[in-house]
Amino acid sequence: MSSYKVEQRRLLHRDRQFHFVSYQGQPADARRGEPATPDMWFLINDGKRHAVIPQIHGQDDAELDKALLAWIDEHIYGAAPQGR
């Protein structure tokens, strides 16, 4: 039995609320030619989920929020991430 625990984050950014949910990765399936996938954070939007960033277990909440907000800025608002 898996001990994976689903996590959720709700972030308010630019007057919009964003809902993120973590999902457990999947092992590779050689029969189907599918590679393994890591545990990931997904944005839930209009009943669909969109892969965002790999989940780093034990990551500080503030650090995680910063990474999720950077993804929002880049992929939702089209702003280049700071420091690049």
Secondary structure, 3 states (H helix, E strand, C coil): CCCCCCCEEEEEECCEEEEEEEECCCCCECCCCECCCCCEEEEEECCEEEEEEECCCCCCHHHHHHHHHHHHHHHCCCCCCCCC
